[in-house]
C-alpha cells in the first residue's frame, strides 16, 4: 500500500500533467489564431496591392493628359500672341513703310524750294542750271542709299528681264542688232528687283 506522502505526490503529478496538457492546447490554439490573423492580413494587403496596380495605369494616363493639355493651352496662347504681334507689325509696316523714303526725300524738297526762291531773284540761266544739276546728283545719291539703281542701257544687249522694247530700228548693222540704241525712259531696280523696266529702242 502506498503511503500518504506517495498519494499526495501522485496527485500533484496528475495535476501537473493535466495543467501541462491544457497549456499545450491553449498555446496551439493561440498559434492557430495568430496564423489565421496573419493570413487574413496578407490577403487584405494582396487585395489592396492588386487594386493599386489596377488603378495605376489610369492615374498615369490622366496625369499625362493633364500635362499634354497644359502644353496645348500654352502653345495656343503663344501662337495667338504671335499672330497678334505679327498683325500689328504688318499694319505698322503698311502705314509707315514709306517713312524711310519720305525722310530721304525731305532734303531734296528743301533744295528745290531754295532753287525756286533763287530763280525768282535772278535771271541767270547758268545759275539755275547748276542748281538743278546739284539737286539731281543729290537725288541719285539718295536713291542709291535706299538701294535704288538705274538700269544700264548704253550699248547693252536687249534683256526682257530689264528692258521693254518700244521701237525697232532697222538697218543699224550686225553689231547693233539686238542691242539697246536709245533709252526712251530710264528703268530702275530696288535691291536688285526691277521696279520699272527701261524703255528702249532696239536695233534690228
Secondary structure in CASP SS format (residue, H / E / C, confidence):
PFRMAT SS
TARGET T0000
AUTHOR 0000-0000-0000
METHOD secondary structure of the structure
MODEL  1
X C 1.00
X C 1.00
X C 1.00
X H 1.00
X H 1.00
X H 1.00
X H 1.00
X H 1.00
X H 1.00
X H 1.00
X H 1.00
X H 1.00
X H 1.00
X H 1.00
X H 1.00
X H 1.00
X H 1.00
X H 1.00
X H 1.00
X H 1.00
X H 1.00
X H 1.00
X H 1.00
X H 1.00
X H 1.00
X H 1.00
X H 1.00
X H 1.00
X H 1.00
X H 1.00
X H 1.00
X H 1.00
X H 1.00
X H 1.00
X H 1.00
X H 1.00
X H 1.00
X H 1.00
X H 1.00
X H 1.00
X H 1.00
X H 1.00
X H 1.00
X H 1.00
X H 1.00
X H 1.00
X H 1.00
X H 1.00
X H 1.00
X H 1.00
X H 1.00
X H 1.00
X H 1.00
X H 1.00
X H 1.00
X H 1.00
X H 1.00
X H 1.00
X H 1.00
X H 1.00
X H 1.00
X H 1.00
X H 1.00
X H 1.00
X H 1.00
X H 1.00
X H 1.00
X H 1.00
X H 1.00
X H 1.00
X H 1.00
X H 1.00
X H 1.00
X H 1.00
X H 1.00
X H 1.00
X H 1.00
X H 1.00
X H 1.00
X H 1.00
X H 1.00
X H 1.00
X H 1.00
X H 1.00
X H 1.00
X H 1.00
X H 1.00
X H 1.00
X H 1.00
X H 1.00
X H 1.00
X H 1.00
X H 1.00
X H 1.00
X H 1.00
X H 1.00
X C 1.00
X C 1.00
X H 1.00
X H 1.00
X H 1.00
X H 1.00
X H 1.00
X H 1.00
X H 1.00
X H 1.00
X H 1.00
X H 1.00
X H 1.00
X H 1.00
X H 1.00
X H 1.00
X H 1.00
X H 1.00
X H 1.00
X H 1.00
X H 1.00
X H 1.00
X H 1.00
X H 1.00
X H 1.00
X C 1.00
X C 1.00
X C 1.00
X H 1.00
X H 1.00
X H 1.00
X H 1.00
X H 1.00
X H 1.00
X H 1.00
X H 1.00
X H 1.00
X H 1.00
X H 1.00
X H 1.00
X H 1.00
X H 1.00
X H 1.00
X H 1.00
X H 1.00
X H 1.00
X H 1.00
X H 1.00
X H 1.00
X C 1.00
X C 1.00
X E 1.00
X E 1.00
X E 1.00
X C 1.00
X C 1.00
X C 1.00
X C 1.00
X C 1.00
X C 1.00
X E 1.00
X C 1.00
X C 1.00
X C 1.00
X C 1.00
X C 1.00
X E 1.00
X E 1.00
X E 1.00
X E 1.00
X E 1.00
X E 1.00
X E 1.00
X C 1.00
X C 1.00
X C 1.00
X C 1.00
X H 1.00
X H 1.00
X H 1.00
X C 1.00
X C 1.00
X E 1.00
X E 1.00
X E 1.00
X E 1.00
X E 1.00
X E 1.00
X E 1.00
X C 1.00
X C 1.00
X E 1.00
X E 1.00
X E 1.00
X C 1.00
X C 1.00
X E 1.00
X E 1.00
X E 1.00
X E 1.00
X C 1.00
X E 1.00
X E 1.00
X E 1.00
X E 1.00
X E 1.00
X E 1.00
X C 1.00
END
